[in-house]
Amino acid sequence: MKDNIFFFLKKKGDVFYLNSSLTIKQGLEEMKKTGYTAIPVIDKEGAYIGSVTEGDFLWYVTQENVDMDKPLKTIIRKDFMPAVSISTSIPDVLQQSLKQNYVPVVDDRNIFIGIITRKAIMEAFLEN
């Protein structure tokens, strides 16, 4: 199996992500178009903020006094779907992928550079 996570990386240009400056309503509309259940969120500088899920939107709209014009970043859960560094070891990425469908990857400045999907990891195992 490949020994560098770069081989598994789906690059930012090939990944659907949301900008943290969107409103909750805009984020939900974009998510609906994709059919994804979880999407990375980055800020205007390109830093990874977190990931948002269908459930995050659902839990938000069930609250009282819902304001769909609030920034999307207000519903992102802290420490949910944490990113790994591009220099993270394969065993650590494997461990992280057991908990989530994809693992966000950042560079040394926390700039989002892509994701590693659980599917890509499983396919690599099947090839070997």
The first five atom37 places (N, CA, C, CB, O) and aatype in JSON, in Angstrom:
{
  "aatype": [12, 11, 3, 2, 9, 13, 13, 13, 10, 11, 11, 11, 7, 3, 19, 13, 18, 10, 2, 15, 15, 10, 16, 9, 11, 5, 7, 10, 6, 6, 12, 11, 11, 16, 7, 18, 16, 0, 9, 14, 19, 9, 3, 11, 6, 7, 0, 18, 9, 7, 15, 19, 16, 6, 7, 3, 13, 10, 17, 18, 19, 16, 5, 6, 2, 19, 3, 12, 3, 11, 14, 10, 11, 16, 9, 9, 1, 11, 3, 13, 12, 14, 0, 19, 15, 9, 15, 16, 15, 9, 14, 3, 19, 10, 5, 5, 15, 10, 11, 5, 2, 18, 19, 14, 19, 19, 3, 3, 1, 2, 9, 13, 9, 7, 9, 9, 16, 1, 11, 0, 9, 12, 6, 0, 13, 10, 6, 2],
  "atom_mask": [
    [1, 1, 1, 1, 1],
    [1, 1, 1, 1, 1],
    [1, 1, 1, 1, 1],
    [1, 1, 1, 1, 1],
    [1, 1, 1, 1, 1],
    [1, 1, 1, 1, 1],
    [1, 1, 1, 1, 1],
    [1, 1, 1, 1, 1],
    [1, 1, 1, 1, 1],
    [1, 1, 1, 1, 1],
    [1, 1, 1, 1, 1],
    [1, 1, 1, 1, 1],
    [1, 1, 1, 0, 1],
    [1, 1, 1, 1, 1],
    [1, 1, 1, 1, 1],
    [1, 1, 1, 1, 1],
    [1, 1, 1, 1, 1],
    [1, 1, 1, 1, 1],
    [1, 1, 1, 1, 1],
    [1, 1, 1, 1, 1],
    [1, 1, 1, 1, 1],
    [1, 1, 1, 1, 1],
    [1, 1, 1, 1, 1],
    [1, 1, 1, 1, 1],
    [1, 1, 1, 1, 1],
    [1, 1, 1, 1, 1],
    [1, 1, 1, 0, 1],
    [1, 1, 1, 1, 1],
    [1, 1, 1, 1, 1],
    [1, 1, 1, 1, 1],
    [1, 1, 1, 1, 1],
    [1, 1, 1, 1, 1],
    [1, 1, 1, 1, 1],
    [1, 1, 1, 1, 1],
    [1, 1, 1, 0, 1],
    [1, 1, 1, 1, 1],
    [1, 1, 1, 1, 1],
    [1, 1, 1, 1, 1],
    [1, 1, 1, 1, 1],
    [1, 1, 1, 1, 1],
    [1, 1, 1, 1, 1],
    [1, 1, 1, 1, 1],
    [1, 1, 1, 1, 1],
    [1, 1, 1, 1, 1],
    [1, 1, 1, 1, 1],
    [1, 1, 1, 0, 1],
    [1, 1, 1, 1, 1],
    [1, 1, 1, 1, 1],
    [1, 1, 1, 1, 1],
    [1, 1, 1, 0, 1],
    [1, 1, 1, 1, 1],
    [1, 1, 1, 1, 1],
    [1, 1, 1, 1, 1],
    [1, 1, 1, 1, 1],
    [1, 1, 1, 0, 1],
    [1, 1, 1, 1, 1],
    [1, 1, 1, 1, 1],
    [1, 1, 1, 1, 1],
    [1, 1, 1, 1, 1],
    [1, 1, 1, 1, 1],
    [1, 1, 1, 1, 1],
    [1, 1, 1, 1, 1],
    [1, 1, 1, 1, 1],
    [1, 1, 1, 1, 1],
    [1, 1, 1, 1, 1],
    [1, 1, 1, 1, 1],
    [1, 1, 1, 1, 1],
    [1, 1, 1, 1, 1],
    [1, 1, 1, 1, 1],
    [1, 1, 1, 1, 1],
    [1, 1, 1, 1, 1],
    [1, 1, 1, 1, 1],
    [1, 1, 1, 1, 1],
    [1, 1, 1, 1, 1],
    [1, 1, 1, 1, 1],
    [1, 1, 1, 1, 1],
    [1, 1, 1, 1, 1],
    [1, 1, 1, 1, 1],
    [1, 1, 1, 1, 1],
    [1, 1, 1, 1, 1],
    [1, 1, 1, 1, 1],
    [1, 1, 1, 1, 1],
    [1, 1, 1, 1, 1],
    [1, 1, 1, 1, 1],
    [1, 1, 1, 1, 1],
    [1, 1, 1, 1, 1],
    [1, 1, 1, 1, 1],
    [1, 1, 1, 1, 1],
    [1, 1, 1, 1, 1],
    [1, 1, 1, 1, 1],
    [1, 1, 1, 1, 1],
    [1, 1, 1, 1, 1],
    [1, 1, 1, 1, 1],
    [1, 1, 1, 1, 1],
    [1, 1, 1, 1, 1],
    [1, 1, 1, 1, 1],
    [1, 1, 1, 1, 1],
    [1, 1, 1, 1, 1],
    [1, 1, 1, 1, 1],
    [1, 1, 1, 1, 1],
    [1, 1, 1, 1, 1],
    [1, 1, 1, 1, 1],
    [1, 1, 1, 1, 1],
    [1, 1, 1, 1, 1],
    [1, 1, 1, 1, 1],
    [1, 1, 1, 1, 1],
    [1, 1, 1, 1, 1],
    [1, 1, 1, 1, 1],
    [1, 1, 1, 1, 1],
    [1, 1, 1, 1, 1],
    [1, 1, 1, 1, 1],
    [1, 1, 1, 1, 1],
    [1, 1, 1, 1, 1],
    [1, 1, 1, 0, 1],
    [1, 1, 1, 1, 1],
    [1, 1, 1, 1, 1],
    [1, 1, 1, 1, 1],
    [1, 1, 1, 1, 1],
    [1, 1, 1, 1, 1],
    [1, 1, 1, 1, 1],
    [1, 1, 1, 1, 1],
    [1, 1, 1, 1, 1],
    [1, 1, 1, 1, 1],
    [1, 1, 1, 1, 1],
    [1, 1, 1, 1, 1],
    [1, 1, 1, 1, 1],
    [1, 1, 1, 1, 1],
    [1, 1, 1, 1, 1]
  ],
  "atom_positions": [
    [[0.84, -1.19, 0.0], [0.0, 0.0, 0.0], [0.88, 1.25, 0.0], [-0.95, 0.0, 1.21], [2.0, 1.24, 0.52]],
    [[0.37, 2.3, -0.58], [1.12, 3.55, -0.64], [1.39, 4.07, 0.78], [0.36, 4.62, -1.47], [0.55, 3.92, 1.67]],
    [[2.57, 4.67, 0.97], [2.95, 5.08, 2.32], [2.87, 6.58, 2.56], [4.34, 4.62, 2.59], [3.37, 7.06, 3.58]],
    [[2.25, 7.32, 1.66], [2.11, 8.76, 1.82], [0.65, 9.12, 1.54], [3.08, 9.53, 0.86], [0.08, 8.67, 0.55]],
    [[0.06, 9.93, 2.4], [-1.37, 10.22, 2.22], [-1.65, 11.04, 0.96], [-1.9, 10.96, 3.43], [-2.8, 11.11, 0.52]],
    [[-0.63, 11.64, 0.39], [-0.82, 12.41, -0.84], [-1.39, 11.53, -1.95], [0.52, 13.02, -1.28], [-2.13, 12.02, -2.81]],
    [[-1.06, 10.24, -1.95], [-1.56, 9.32, -2.98], [-3.07, 9.11, -2.89], [-0.85, 7.98, -2.86], [-3.7, 8.74, -3.88]],
    [[-3.64, 9.34, -1.73], [-5.08, 9.15, -1.52], [-5.87, 10.44, -1.65], [-5.32, 8.55, -0.14], [-7.1, 10.42, -1.68]],
    [[-5.18, 11.56, -1.73], [-5.8, 12.88, -1.65], [-6.66, 13.2, -2.87], [-4.74, 13.93, -1.49], [-6.22, 13.09, -4.02]],
    [[-7.87, 13.61, -2.6], [-8.73, 14.19, -3.62], [-8.55, 15.7, -3.44], [-10.28, 13.73, -3.46], [-8.95, 16.27, -2.43]],
    [[-7.94, 16.35, -4.42], [-7.51, 17.74, -4.29], [-8.69, 18.71, -4.21], [-6.63, 18.11, -5.45], [-9.78, 18.45, -4.71]],
    [[-8.42, 19.83, -3.56], [-9.42, 20.87, -3.33], [-10.22, 21.22, -4.59], [-8.76, 22.12, -2.79], [-11.43, 21.41, -4.52]],
    [[-9.54, 21.29, -5.72], [-10.22, 21.63, -6.97], [-11.24, 20.6, -7.41], [0.0, 0.0, 0.0], [-12.1, 20.89, -8.24]],
    [[-11.15, 19.4, -6.87], [-12.07, 18.31, -7.21], [-13.07, 18.03, -6.11], [-11.29, 17.05, -7.53], [-13.84, 17.07, -6.19]],
    [[-13.06, 18.87, -5.07], [-13.91, 18.65, -3.9], [-14.95, 19.77, -3.8], [-13.06, 18.59, -2.59], [-14.62, 20.94, -4.01]],
    [[-16.18, 19.41, -3.49], [-17.19, 20.43, -3.24], [-17.04, 20.88, -1.79], [-18.64, 19.88, -3.51], [-16.99, 20.06, -0.88]],
    [[-16.97, 22.17, -1.58], [-16.87, 22.74, -0.24], [-17.69, 24.01, -0.18], [-15.39, 23.02, 0.15], [-18.07, 24.57, -1.21]],
    [[-17.97, 24.46, 1.03], [-18.75, 25.67, 1.24], [-17.87, 26.75, 1.85], [-19.97, 25.39, 2.13], [-16.91, 26.45, 2.57]],
    [[-18.2, 28.0, 1.57], [-17.5, 29.13, 2.17], [-18.2, 29.51, 3.47], [-17.44, 30.33, 1.2], [-19.43, 29.56, 3.52]],
    [[-17.44, 29.77, 4.5], [-18.02, 30.06, 5.82], [-18.81, 31.36, 5.84], [-16.93, 30.13, 6.85], [-19.58, 31.6, 6.78]],
    [[-18.65, 32.21, 4.82], [-19.39, 33.47, 4.79], [-20.82, 33.31, 4.27], [-18.64, 34.48, 3.94], [-21.61, 34.26, 4.33]],
    [[-21.16, 32.13, 3.76], [-22.54, 31.9, 3.33], [-23.47, 31.95, 4.53], [-22.66, 30.54, 2.6], [-23.05, 31.73, 5.66]],
    [[-24.72, 32.23, 4.27], [-25.72, 32.14, 5.33], [-26.11, 30.67, 5.5], [-26.98, 33.02, 5.01], [-25.8, 29.82, 4.66]],
    [[-26.78, 30.38, 6.59], [-27.25, 29.02, 6.81], [-28.19, 28.6, 5.67], [-27.97, 28.9, 8.18], [-28.11, 27.47, 5.18]],
    [[-29.05, 29.5, 5.26], [-29.98, 29.21, 4.17], [-29.22, 28.9, 2.88], [-30.95, 30.39, 3.95], [-29.54, 27.93, 2.2]],
    [[-28.23, 29.71, 2.54], [-27.45, 29.48, 1.32], [-26.69, 28.15, 1.4], [-26.46, 30.64, 1.09], [-26.62, 27.41, 0.42]],
    [[-26.12, 27.87, 2.57], [-25.4, 26.61, 2.75], [-26.31, 25.41, 2.56], [0.0, 0.0, 0.0], [-25.93, 24.43, 1.92]],
    [[-27.5, 25.49, 3.12], [-28.46, 24.4, 2.99], [-28.88, 24.22, 1.53], [-29.69, 24.67, 3.86], [-29.0, 23.09, 1.06]],
    [[-29.09, 25.32, 0.82], [-29.45, 25.23, -0.59], [-28.33, 24.58, -1.4], [-29.76, 26.63, -1.15], [-28.6, 23.74, -2.26]],
    [[-27.09, 24.96, -1.13], [-25.96, 24.36, -1.84], [-25.82, 22.87, -1.52], [-24.66, 25.1, -1.48], [-25.56, 22.06, -2.41]],
    [[-26.0, 22.52, -0.25], [-25.89, 21.12, 0.15], [-26.98, 20.29, -0.54], [-26.0, 20.98, 1.68], [-26.72, 19.18, -0.99]],
    [[-28.17, 20.84, -0.61], [-29.28, 20.14, -1.25], [-28.96, 19.81, -2.71], [-30.56, 20.99, -1.17], [-29.32, 18.74, -3.19]],
    [[-28.29, 20.72, -3.41], [-27.93, 20.51, -4.82], [-26.96, 19.35, -4.99], [-27.32, 21.78, -5.41], [-27.01, 18.64, -5.99]],
    [[-26.08, 19.15, -4.0], [-25.01, 18.15, -4.15], [-25.45, 16.73, -3.83], [-23.87, 18.5, -3.27], [-24.98, 15.78, -4.45]],
    [[-26.36, 16.59, -2.87], [-26.75, 15.26, -2.41], [-25.79, 14.69, -1.37], [0.0, 0.0, 0.0], [-26.01, 13.59, -0.87]],
    [[-24.72, 15.43, -1.03], [-23.79, 14.98, 0.0], [-24.41, 15.12, 1.38], [-22.47, 15.76, -0.07], [-25.28, 15.96, 1.59]],
    [[-23.96, 14.3, 2.31], [-24.47, 14.37, 3.67], [-23.55, 15.17, 4.59], [-24.66, 12.99, 4.23], [-23.94, 15.55, 5.69]],
    [[-22.33, 15.43, 4.14], [-21.38, 16.24, 4.9], [-20.47, 16.97, 3.9], [-20.53, 15.36, 5.89], [-20.07, 16.41, 2.88]],
    [[-20.15, 18.23, 4.21], [-19.35, 19.05, 3.3], [-18.35, 19.88, 4.1], [-20.26, 19.97, 2.44], [-18.71, 20.45, 5.13]],
    [[-17.09, 19.95, 3.63], [-16.11, 20.82, 4.3], [-16.5, 22.3, 4.16], [-14.71, 20.58, 3.71], [-17.12, 22.7, 3.18]],
    [[-16.11, 23.08, 5.15], [-16.35, 24.52, 5.14], [-15.0, 25.22, 5.32], [-17.38, 24.96, 6.25], [-14.24, 24.9, 6.23]],
    [[-14.73, 26.18, 4.44], [-13.48, 26.93, 4.54], [-13.78, 28.42, 4.62], [-12.55, 26.63, 3.32], [-14.85, 28.88, 4.21]],
    [[-12.82, 29.19, 5.17], [-13.01, 30.63, 5.24], [-12.46, 31.3, 3.98], [-12.33, 31.22, 6.5], [-11.96, 30.63, 3.08]],
    [[-12.55, 32.62, 3.92], [-12.15, 33.33, 2.7], [-10.66, 33.22, 2.4], [-12.52, 34.79, 2.8], [-10.24, 33.42, 1.26]],
    [[-9.85, 32.9, 3.41], [-8.41, 32.7, 3.2], [-8.1, 31.26, 2.78], [-7.64, 33.05, 4.47], [-6.96, 30.96, 2.41]],
    [[-9.09, 30.39, 2.83], [-8.89, 29.0, 2.44], [-8.63, 28.06, 3.6], [0.0, 0.0, 0.0], [-8.36, 26.87, 3.38]],
    [[-8.69, 28.57, 4.82], [-8.45, 27.73, 6.0], [-9.67, 26.85, 6.27], [-8.12, 28.6, 7.24], [-10.81, 27.27, 6.09]],
    [[-9.4, 25.63, 6.71], [-10.47, 24.69, 7.06], [-11.12, 25.13, 8.37], [-9.92, 23.23, 7.17], [-10.43, 25.29, 9.38]],
    [[-12.42, 25.32, 8.35], [-13.18, 25.73, 9.54], [-13.8, 24.53, 10.22], [-14.27, 26.74, 9.16], [-13.86, 24.45, 11.45]],
    [[-14.26, 23.58, 9.42], [-14.94, 22.4, 9.92], [-15.79, 21.81, 8.81], [0.0, 0.0, 0.0], [-15.68, 22.22, 7.65]],
    [[-16.62, 20.87, 9.17], [-17.54, 20.28, 8.2], [-18.95, 20.43, 8.72], [-17.2, 18.78, 7.93], [-19.19, 20.43, 9.93]],
    [[-19.88, 20.56, 7.8], [-21.28, 20.7, 8.16], [-22.04, 19.51, 7.58], [-21.87, 22.06, 7.64], [-21.74, 19.04, 6.48]],
    [[-23.02, 19.02, 8.34], [-23.79, 17.86, 7.91], [-25.28, 18.2, 7.78], [-23.59, 16.69, 8.89], [-25.74, 19.25, 8.24]],
    [[-26.0, 17.29, 7.16], [-27.46, 17.44, 7.1], [-28.04, 17.58, 8.5], [-28.11, 16.24, 6.37], [-28.94, 18.39, 8.74]],
    [[-27.5, 16.79, 9.41], [-27.99, 16.83, 10.79], [-27.76, 18.17, 11.46], [0.0, 0.0, 0.0], [-28.59, 18.61, 12.27]],
    [[-26.66, 18.84, 11.14], [-26.4, 20.17, 11.71], [-27.5, 21.14, 11.3], [-25.03, 20.7, 11.25], [-27.98, 21.92, 12.12]],
    [[-27.9, 21.08, 10.03], [-28.99, 21.94, 9.56], [-30.31, 21.54, 10.22], [-29.12, 21.85, 8.02], [-31.07, 22.41, 10.65]],
    [[-30.57, 20.25, 10.31], [-31.8, 19.76, 10.91], [-31.94, 20.2, 12.36], [-31.87, 18.25, 10.82], [-32.98, 20.72, 12.76]],
    [[-30.88, 20.0, 13.14], [-30.93, 20.39, 14.55], [-31.1, 21.9, 14.69], [-29.68, 19.94, 15.27], [-31.78, 22.36, 15.61]],
    [[-30.49, 22.66, 13.79], [-30.62, 24.11, 13.88], [-32.06, 24.56, 13.62], [-29.67, 24.78, 12.87], [-32.59, 25.38, 14.36]],
    [[-32.7, 24.01, 12.58], [-34.04, 24.48, 12.23], [-35.09, 24.02, 13.23], [-34.42, 24.0, 10.85], [-36.21, 24.54, 13.21]],
    [[-34.79, 23.08, 14.1], [-35.76, 22.65, 15.11], [-35.73, 23.53, 16.36], [-35.5, 21.21, 15.5], [-36.55, 23.36, 17.26]],
    [[-34.79, 24.46, 16.42], [-34.7, 25.38, 17.56], [-35.72, 26.5, 17.42], [-33.28, 25.96, 17.69], [-36.26, 26.75, 16.34]],
    [[-35.98, 27.17, 18.53], [-36.85, 28.35, 18.48], [-36.05, 29.53, 17.95], [-37.45, 28.66, 19.9], [-34.82, 29.56, 18.05]],
    [[-36.75, 30.51, 17.4], [-36.12, 31.74, 16.91], [-35.02, 31.46, 15.89], [-35.55, 32.54, 18.07], [-33.91, 31.99, 15.99]],
    [[-35.33, 30.64, 14.91], [-34.36, 30.28, 13.88], [-34.14, 31.48, 12.95], [-34.85, 29.05, 13.07], [-35.1, 32.1, 12.48]],
    [[-32.88, 31.8, 12.71], [-32.51, 32.87, 11.78], [-31.65, 32.27, 10.69], [-31.75, 34.03, 12.52], [-30.46, 32.05, 10.88]],
    [[-32.26, 32.0, 9.55], [-31.56, 31.34, 8.44], [-30.55, 32.27, 7.76], [-32.57, 30.85, 7.42], [-29.8, 31.84, 6.88]],
    [[-30.53, 33.55, 8.16], [-29.58, 34.49, 7.58], [-28.3, 34.62, 8.4], [-30.23, 35.85, 7.43], [-27.42, 35.42, 8.08]],
    [[-28.19, 33.83, 9.47], [-26.95, 33.82, 10.25], [-25.85, 33.18, 9.42], [-27.14, 33.05, 11.59], [-26.14, 32.41, 8.5]],
    [[-24.58, 33.49, 9.71], [-23.48, 32.87, 8.97], [-23.45, 31.35, 9.17], [-22.14, 33.47, 9.4], [-23.73, 30.85, 10.26]],
    [[-23.12, 30.64, 8.12], [-23.04, 29.19, 8.16], [-22.13, 28.69, 9.28], [-22.55, 28.66, 6.82], [-22.41, 27.67, 9.9]],
    [[-21.06, 29.42, 9.53], [-20.09, 28.98, 10.53], [-20.69, 28.87, 11.93], [-18.91, 29.93, 10.56], [-20.08, 28.25, 12.81]],
    [[-21.86, 29.46, 12.17], [-22.46, 29.39, 13.51], [-23.0, 28.0, 13.85], [-23.57, 30.41, 13.62], [-23.22, 27.7, 15.02]],
    [[-23.21, 27.15, 12.84], [-23.75, 25.82, 13.14], [-22.68, 24.72, 13.07], [-24.88, 25.48, 12.19], [-22.99, 23.55, 13.26]],
    [[-21.44, 25.1, 12.79], [-20.38, 24.1, 12.7], [-19.97, 23.67, 14.11], [-19.15, 24.64, 11.91], [-19.68, 24.51, 14.96]],
    [[-19.96, 22.36, 14.32], [-19.59, 21.82, 15.64], [-18.08, 21.82, 15.82], [-20.13, 20.38, 15.81], [-17.33, 21.4, 14.93]],
    [[-17.64, 22.29, 16.95], [-16.21, 22.33, 17.27], [-15.69, 20.89, 17.41], [-15.96, 23.15, 18.59], [-16.35, 20.04, 18.01]],
    [[-14.55, 20.63, 16.85], [-13.87, 19.34, 16.92], [-14.6, 18.21, 16.19], [-13.69, 18.95, 18.35], [-14.28, 17.04, 16.4]],
    [[-15.55, 18.52, 15.34], [-16.22, 17.5, 14.53], [-15.49, 17.42, 13.19], [-17.74, 17.83, 14.33], [-15.26, 18.44, 12.55]],
    [[-15.14, 16.22, 12.78], [-14.41, 15.96, 11.54], [-13.13, 16.8, 11.47], [-15.3, 16.26, 10.33], [-12.95, 17.59, 10.55]],
    [[-12.26, 16.62, 12.44], [-11.01, 17.39, 12.43], [-10.15, 17.05, 11.23], [-10.23, 17.15, 13.71], [-10.17, 15.92, 10.72]],
    [[-9.39, 18.03, 10.79], [-8.49, 17.83, 9.65], [-7.18, 17.21, 10.12], [-8.22, 19.17, 8.93], [-6.82, 17.31, 11.3]],
    [[-6.49, 16.59, 9.19], [-5.14, 16.08, 9.44], [-4.18, 16.87, 8.56], [-5.04, 14.53, 9.15], [-4.57, 17.44, 7.55]],
    [[-2.94, 16.89, 8.96], [-1.89, 17.53, 8.18], [-1.47, 16.62, 7.04], [-0.66, 17.89, 9.08], [-1.62, 15.4, 7.14]],
    [[-0.97, 17.19, 5.98], [-0.49, 16.41, 4.84], [0.64, 15.47, 5.26], [-0.01, 17.34, 3.72], [0.91, 14.49, 4.57]],
    [[1.29, 15.75, 6.38], [2.39, 14.9, 6.84], [1.94, 13.82, 7.84], [3.46, 15.75, 7.49], [2.78, 13.12, 8.4]],
    [[0.65, 13.69, 8.05], [0.11, 12.68, 8.96], [0.4, 11.28, 8.43], [-1.4, 12.88, 9.16], [0.36, 11.04, 7.22]],
    [[0.68, 10.37, 9.32], [0.99, 9.0, 8.91], [-0.26, 8.26, 8.42], [1.63, 8.23, 10.08], [-1.39, 8.59, 8.8]],
    [[-0.02, 7.28, 7.58], [-1.13, 6.47, 7.05], [-1.93, 5.8, 8.18], [-0.59, 5.39, 6.09], [-3.16, 5.85, 8.14]],
    [[-1.29, 5.19, 9.17], [-2.08, 4.59, 10.26], [-2.99, 5.6, 10.98], [-1.14, 3.94, 11.27], [-4.1, 5.26, 11.37]],
    [[-2.51, 6.82, 11.15], [-3.35, 7.84, 11.8], [-4.53, 8.25, 10.93], [-2.51, 9.07, 12.13], [-5.63, 8.49, 11.44]],
    [[-4.31, 8.33, 9.63], [-5.41, 8.64, 8.71], [-6.42, 7.5, 8.7], [-4.87, 8.91, 7.28], [-7.63, 7.73, 8.7]],
    [[-5.92, 6.27, 8.69], [-6.82, 5.11, 8.73], [-7.68, 5.15, 9.99], [-6.0, 3.8, 8.68], [-8.89, 4.91, 9.93]],
    [[-7.07, 5.44, 11.11], [-7.8, 5.52, 12.38], [-8.89, 6.6, 12.31], [-6.83, 5.82, 13.55], [-10.02, 6.38, 12.75]],
    [[-8.54, 7.75, 11.75], [-9.5, 8.85, 11.63], [-10.63, 8.48, 10.68], [-8.8, 10.13, 11.15], [-11.79, 8.85, 10.92]],
    [[-10.32, 7.76, 9.61], [-11.35, 7.42, 8.62], [-12.38, 6.43, 9.16], [-10.7, 6.84, 7.39], [-13.45, 6.28, 8.58]],
    [[-12.07, 5.76, 10.26], [-13.05, 4.86, 10.86], [-14.21, 5.63, 11.47], [-12.38, 3.99, 11.93], [-15.3, 5.08, 11.65]],
    [[-13.99, 6.89, 11.79], [-14.99, 7.72, 12.47], [-15.78, 8.61, 11.52], [-14.32, 8.56, 13.51], [-16.81, 9.17, 11.92]],
    [[-15.34, 8.76, 10.28], [-15.99, 9.7, 9.37], [-15.82, 9.24, 7.92], [-15.42, 11.11, 9.56], [-14.92, 8.47, 7.61]],
    [[-16.69, 9.72, 7.04], [-16.68, 9.3, 5.64], [-15.5, 9.85, 4.86], [-17.95, 9.73, 4.97], [-15.05, 9.24, 3.9]],
    [[-15.01, 11.0, 5.27], [-13.83, 11.57, 4.65], [-13.0, 12.27, 5.72], [-14.22, 12.57, 3.51], [-13.49, 12.65, 6.78]],
    [[-11.72, 12.42, 5.41], [-10.8, 13.08, 6.32], [-10.29, 14.34, 5.62], [-9.61, 12.13, 6.75], [-9.61, 14.23, 4.6]],
    [[-10.62, 15.53, 6.14], [-10.09, 16.76, 5.55], [-8.58, 16.84, 5.76], [-10.78, 18.0, 6.17], [-8.06, 16.42, 6.79]],
    [[-7.88, 17.37, 4.77], [-6.43, 17.49, 4.83], [-6.04, 18.95, 4.65], [-5.75, 16.59, 3.74], [-6.54, 19.65, 3.77]],
    [[-5.14, 19.4, 5.51], [-4.67, 20.79, 5.47], [-3.14, 20.82, 5.37], [-5.15, 21.58, 6.72], [-2.46, 19.83, 5.66]],
    [[-2.63, 21.97, 4.95], [-1.18, 22.13, 4.94], [-0.73, 22.68, 6.3], [-0.73, 23.09, 3.78], [-1.53, 22.74, 7.24]],
    [[0.52, 23.07, 6.4], [1.06, 23.53, 7.68], [0.45, 24.86, 8.16], [2.55, 23.68, 7.57], [0.62, 25.23, 9.32]],
    [[-0.26, 25.57, 7.27], [-0.9, 26.83, 7.66], [-2.4, 26.66, 7.91], [-0.68, 27.88, 6.57], [-3.12, 27.65, 8.06]],
    [[-2.87, 25.41, 7.96], [-4.29, 25.07, 8.11], [-5.11, 25.41, 6.87], [-4.87, 25.79, 9.32], [-6.33, 25.54, 6.95]],
    [[-4.44, 25.55, 5.73], [-5.15, 25.8, 4.48], [-5.66, 24.46, 3.94], [-4.23, 26.52, 3.44], [-4.9, 23.5, 3.82]],
    [[-6.93, 24.43, 3.63], [-7.58, 23.22, 3.12], [-7.0, 22.85, 1.76], [-9.12, 23.42, 3.02], [-6.99, 23.68, 0.85]],
    [[-6.51, 21.61, 1.62], [-5.95, 21.18, 0.34], [-6.71, 20.0, -0.27], [-4.48, 20.8, 0.52], [-6.44, 19.62, -1.41]],
    [[-7.66, 19.43, 0.48], [-8.45, 18.35, -0.08], [-8.95, 17.39, 0.98], [0.0, 0.0, 0.0], [-8.92, 17.68, 2.17]],
    [[-9.43, 16.24, 0.52], [-9.95, 15.23, 1.43], [-9.42, 13.85, 1.04], [-11.5, 15.23, 1.43], [-9.0, 13.63, -0.1]],
    [[-9.46, 12.96, 1.99], [-9.21, 11.55, 1.72], [-10.5, 10.83, 2.07], [-7.97, 10.99, 2.54], [-10.96, 10.87, 3.21]],
    [[-11.08, 10.17, 1.09], [-12.34, 9.48, 1.34], [-12.07, 8.08, 1.89], [-13.18, 9.39, 0.06], [-11.03, 7.47, 1.61]],
    [[-13.0, 7.6, 2.65], [-12.9, 6.23, 3.15], [-12.87, 5.26, 1.98], [-14.09, 5.91, 4.1], [-12.18, 4.24, 2.03]],
    [[-13.61, 5.57, 0.94], [-13.65, 4.73, -0.26], [-12.25, 4.59, -0.88], [-14.63, 5.32, -1.29], [-11.86, 3.49, -1.26]],
    [[-11.5, 5.69, -0.98], [-10.15, 5.64, -1.56], [-9.24, 4.73, -0.75], [-9.55, 7.04, -1.65], [-8.43, 4.0, -1.31]],
    [[-9.37, 4.78, 0.56], [-8.56, 3.94, 1.43], [-8.92, 2.46, 1.24], [-8.75, 4.35, 2.9], [-8.04, 1.6, 1.14]],
    [[-10.22, 2.18, 1.19], [-10.67, 0.79, 1.02], [-10.24, 0.24, -0.34], [-12.19, 0.7, 1.16], [-9.86, -0.92, -0.43]],
    [[-10.3, 1.07, -1.39], [-9.89, 0.63, -2.71], [-8.39, 0.29, -2.73], [-10.2, 1.72, -3.75], [-7.98, -0.66, -3.39]],
    [[-7.58, 1.06, -2.0], [-6.15, 0.78, -1.94], [-5.89, -0.57, -1.27], [-5.41, 1.9, -1.17], [-5.02, -1.33, -1.7]],
    [[-6.66, -0.86, -0.23], [-6.52, -2.15, 0.43], [-6.92, -3.3, -0.5], [-7.36, -2.2, 1.7], [-6.28, -4.35, -0.5]],
    [[-7.96, -3.1, -1.27], [-8.42, -4.13, -2.19], [-7.41, -4.39, -3.31], [-9.76, -3.74, -2.77], [-7.29, -5.51, -3.79]],
    [[-6.68, -3.34, -3.73], [-5.67, -3.5, -4.77], [-4.5, -4.36, -4.29], [-5.15, -2.14, -5.23], [-3.86, -5.05, -5.09]],
    [[-4.23, -4.32, -2.99], [-3.07, -5.05, -2.47], [-3.47, -6.43, -2.08], [-2.45, -4.33, -1.28], [-2.63, -7.21, -1.61]]
  ]
}
